[in-house]
Every structure is written in structure tokens, then in C-alpha cells.
Amino acid sequence: MASPIRILTAVPICDGHDSAINTINLEFIRHGIEVVYLGYHRSVGDIVRAAIQEDVRAIGISSYNGGHIEFFAEVVDLLRKKGAADIKVFGGGGGTITHEDAATMRRKGVDEIFFAGTSLDEMVTFVRQRYGKPRAKRVRAKTSDIELAHKLTEIEESAAKGKRPTPNAQRPTSKAAVRVIGFTGPGGAGKTTLIDELVLRFLNKDSKSRVAICRTIRA
């Protein structure tokens, strides 16, 4: 079974309109597209950082408060600066984004803008056709976040194909111990809250360390 198309969706900072994006998220999920929803009031930095760490194929932004030309362009620019230009950007804003705005946004690197009246089927078809193709050969990661994200995606895709990922030719030279901690329990037990608190305290104590969080879902 092939890995699902993974995208990240979000609503820009100073915008609390999330009913439309939640409806679209549910439709994407219903058609087998994996959605990482970051929520509303999210900054450019929040969105780009999460998109890189989740190694998504694209970012979908729902914008209803204006400022969309600048906001979308800043997301595209920051992705390029971070070495993650392979992550694409699309979105919409009902009647807020005009056709003239959309033309400007496409010139700035945005893949597509959906307007009021676009059906959910059209959006699903777009995501499948545009981001469902196999990835092109990926450039060498510029940061440890990108390198880790790429490796996790490689493991995921290899598992989906029933293959084992090719081990790295070089192992990390750091002598620091790598610790693996597992959490389990029934839904609602507070696992996510506990993990958030532990990770926050760990990084506050040593901001140069790195933490990878892997979630396993049992079907």
C-alpha cells in the first residue's frame, strides 16, 4: 500500500476563521489524504517549521482577513531560504482573495488559489494530481530538521512498499547517548499533554539537543 499524500493546513496569524478549513480537512482525510492541521493564528515561521518537520508535500492556507499576498509570499520565500522549496503552497479565502490577487500570488510562487464555489471534489482532485506523484530526487538536506524529516519519510515509504530502508553509509559521530522512550495508554489518558511537558522541559534545559516524536497508530 502506498503512503498517503501528506499536507499541512493552517490559518494565518490574526485570523480565527477555521470552519471552512476544517470542512476541507475532513474531505481530504475522507479521501485518504493525510492532513496535519496546525490551527489558526499561525505565523509564517510556525507554518514553515511544522511543514519541514512533518516533511509534507504541500501547505494549504485558508485566509479570510486580508494580507494574503504578503503572507503567502513570505511562506514561499521562507521555504526557499530553509532549503525546502520542494514543499509547495496552495490555498484560498472565499471571496476575500480576488482573481487579480491570485494572479500576483502565482507569480510569487503559489501553486493554486481556490475561489468561492470551488467544489470539494475539485480540491481533492487537485491535491491528488499535483502532490500524489512520486517525489523527484531530493537535494541534500541543509539542516538537521530536514535531514531527520527526510529519513522518517524514507522509512515510512519503505514500510508501505514492504522494503527496508537503505542504512546510512555514515553513522553519527557524536558520543551522546540516544534514548528511546515509549508511551502507551488508552485514549484520553493524557499522553500528549505529558509528552508536551517533558519535551518542553528537556529543550528548556538543553536547547541544542534534538527530540524526535514518532507516533504509531494501530489500525
C-alpha positions as CSV (number, residue, x, y, z in Angstrom):
1,M,0.0,0.0,0.0
2,A,1.4,3.4,-1.0
3,S,2.0,6.1,1.7
4,P,-0.8,8.7,1.8
5,I,-0.2,12.2,0.5
6,R,0.7,14.3,3.5
7,I,-0.1,18.0,3.6
8,L,-0.2,20.7,6.3
9,T,-3.1,23.1,6.6
10,A,-3.2,26.3,8.7
11,V,-4.9,29.7,9.1
12,P,-2.7,32.8,9.2
13,I,-2.0,34.9,12.3
14,C,-4.8,37.4,13.2
15,D,-7.3,35.1,11.5
16,G,-9.7,32.9,13.5
17,H,-11.9,31.7,10.7
18,D,-11.5,27.9,10.8
19,S,-14.9,26.4,9.8
20,A,-14.0,26.3,6.1
21,I,-10.6,24.8,6.5
22,N,-11.9,22.2,8.9
23,T,-14.6,21.2,6.4
24,I,-11.9,20.8,3.7
25,N,-9.6,18.9,6.1
26,L,-12.3,16.3,6.7
27,E,-12.9,15.9,3.0
28,F,-9.2,15.4,2.3
29,I,-9.0,12.8,5.1
30,R,-12.1,11.1,3.8
31,H,-10.2,10.6,0.5
32,G,-7.1,9.1,2.1
33,I,-5.0,12.3,2.2
34,E,-3.1,12.8,5.5
35,V,-3.7,16.2,7.0
36,V,-1.5,17.9,9.6
37,Y,-3.7,20.8,10.9
38,L,-1.8,23.5,12.6
39,G,-4.8,25.5,13.6
40,Y,-5.5,29.3,13.4
41,H,-3.5,32.4,14.4
42,R,-0.3,30.8,13.0
43,S,2.7,32.8,11.9
44,V,4.8,32.2,8.8
45,G,7.6,30.8,11.0
46,D,5.2,28.4,12.7
47,I,3.8,27.1,9.4
48,V,7.2,26.6,7.7
49,R,8.8,25.0,10.7
50,A,6.0,22.5,11.1
51,A,5.8,21.8,7.4
52,I,9.6,21.0,7.3
53,Q,9.5,18.8,10.4
54,E,6.4,16.9,9.1
55,D,8.0,16.6,5.6
56,V,4.7,17.4,3.9
57,R,4.2,17.6,0.2
58,A,2.4,21.0,0.4
59,I,0.9,23.6,2.6
60,G,-2.7,24.7,2.3
61,I,-3.5,28.1,3.8
62,S,-7.1,29.4,4.4
63,S,-7.0,33.2,4.6
64,Y,-10.1,35.5,5.2
65,N,-8.6,38.5,6.9
66,G,-6.6,40.2,4.1
67,G,-2.8,40.5,3.8
68,H,-2.8,37.2,1.8
69,I,-0.5,38.3,-1.0
70,E,2.3,39.2,1.5
71,F,1.6,36.2,3.8
72,F,1.6,33.5,1.2
73,A,4.7,35.1,-0.5
74,E,6.6,35.0,2.9
75,V,5.7,31.3,3.4
76,V,7.1,30.5,-0.1
77,D,10.2,32.7,0.5
78,L,11.0,31.2,3.9
79,L,10.6,27.6,2.5
80,R,13.2,28.5,-0.2
81,K,15.6,30.1,2.4
82,K,15.3,27.0,4.6
83,G,16.1,24.7,1.7
84,A,12.6,23.2,1.5
85,A,11.4,24.6,-1.9
86,D,10.1,21.2,-2.8
87,I,7.2,21.9,-0.3
88,K,4.6,23.7,-2.3
89,V,1.9,26.2,-1.3
90,F,-1.8,26.5,-2.2
91,G,-4.9,27.9,-0.5
92,G,-8.0,30.1,-0.7
93,G,-10.1,32.6,1.0
94,G,-13.7,32.5,-0.2
95,G,-14.5,36.0,-1.6
96,T,-11.5,37.7,0.1
97,I,-8.9,36.8,-2.5
98,T,-9.6,38.3,-5.9
99,H,-8.6,36.9,-9.2
100,E,-6.1,39.7,-9.6
101,D,-4.6,38.9,-6.2
102,A,-4.4,35.2,-7.2
103,A,-2.5,36.0,-10.4
104,T,0.0,38.0,-8.3
105,M,0.3,35.2,-5.8
106,R,1.0,32.7,-8.5
107,R,3.8,34.9,-9.9
108,K,5.3,34.8,-6.4
109,G,5.4,31.0,-6.3
110,V,1.9,29.9,-5.0
111,D,0.7,26.8,-6.8
112,E,-3.1,27.4,-6.8
113,I,-5.8,29.6,-5.2
114,F,-9.3,28.2,-4.8
115,F,-12.3,30.6,-5.0
116,A,-15.8,30.6,-3.6
117,G,-17.8,28.0,-5.4
118,T,-14.9,25.5,-5.9
119,S,-16.2,22.1,-5.1
120,L,-14.5,19.9,-2.5
121,D,-14.1,17.2,-5.3
122,E,-12.1,19.7,-7.3
123,M,-9.8,20.4,-4.3
124,V,-9.2,16.7,-3.7
125,T,-8.5,16.1,-7.4
126,F,-6.0,18.9,-7.4
127,V,-4.1,17.7,-4.4
128,R,-4.0,14.1,-5.7
129,Q,-2.8,15.1,-9.2
130,R,-0.4,17.8,-8.1
131,Y,1.1,16.2,-5.0
132,G,0.4,12.5,-5.4
133,K,3.3,11.8,-7.9
134,P,6.5,10.2,-6.6
135,R,9.0,12.7,-5.3
136,A,11.8,13.8,-7.5
137,K,15.4,13.1,-6.4
138,R,15.8,15.2,-3.3
139,V,18.7,17.6,-2.7
140,R,20.9,17.2,0.3
141,A,19.3,18.5,3.4
142,K,20.6,21.8,4.7
143,T,19.6,21.4,8.3
144,S,19.2,18.6,10.8
145,D,15.4,19.1,10.9
146,I,15.2,18.5,7.2
147,E,17.5,15.5,7.3
148,L,15.6,13.9,10.1
149,A,12.2,14.5,8.3
150,H,13.5,13.1,5.1
151,K,14.8,10.0,6.8
152,L,11.4,9.4,8.6
153,T,9.6,9.7,5.3
154,E,12.0,7.3,3.7
155,I,11.3,4.8,6.5
156,E,7.6,5.3,6.1
157,E,7.6,4.9,2.4
158,S,9.8,1.8,2.5
159,A,7.5,0.2,5.1
160,A,4.5,0.9,2.8
161,K,6.3,-0.9,0.0
162,G,7.3,-3.8,2.2
163,K,11.0,-2.8,1.9
164,R,13.7,-2.0,4.4
165,P,15.3,1.5,4.1
166,T,18.9,1.6,3.0
167,P,21.1,2.3,6.0
168,N,23.2,5.4,6.0
169,A,26.8,4.9,4.9
170,Q,28.0,7.0,7.8
171,R,26.8,6.8,11.4
172,P,26.6,9.9,13.6
173,T,30.0,10.5,15.3
174,S,28.5,12.0,18.4
175,K,29.2,10.0,21.6
176,A,26.0,11.3,23.2
177,A,23.6,8.6,24.2
178,V,20.4,8.3,22.2
179,R,17.4,7.4,24.4
180,V,14.2,6.0,23.2
181,I,11.1,6.4,25.4
182,G,7.8,4.8,24.7
183,F,4.4,6.0,25.9
184,T,1.2,4.0,25.8
185,G,-2.3,4.1,27.2
186,P,-6.0,4.4,26.4
187,G,-7.4,7.5,24.6
188,G,-7.8,10.4,26.9
189,A,-5.3,9.3,29.4
190,G,-3.2,12.5,28.9
191,K,-0.3,11.0,26.9
192,T,0.0,14.1,24.6
193,T,0.0,16.5,27.5
194,L,2.7,14.5,29.3
195,I,4.8,14.3,26.2
196,D,4.5,18.1,25.5
197,E,5.5,18.9,29.1
198,L,8.5,16.5,29.0
199,V,9.8,17.8,25.7
200,L,9.3,21.4,26.7
201,R,11.3,20.9,29.9
202,F,14.0,18.9,28.1
203,L,14.5,21.6,25.5
204,N,14.4,24.4,28.1
205,K,17.3,22.7,29.9
206,D,19.3,22.0,26.7
207,S,18.2,24.0,23.7
208,K,20.9,22.4,21.4
209,S,19.5,18.9,21.8
210,R,17.0,17.4,19.4
211,V,13.9,15.3,20.1
212,A,12.1,13.2,17.5
213,I,8.5,12.2,18.3
214,C,7.2,9.2,16.3
215,R,3.5,8.2,16.7
216,T,2.3,4.7,15.9
217,I,-1.4,4.2,15.1
218,R,-2.8,0.8,15.4
219,A,-5.5,0.1,12.8
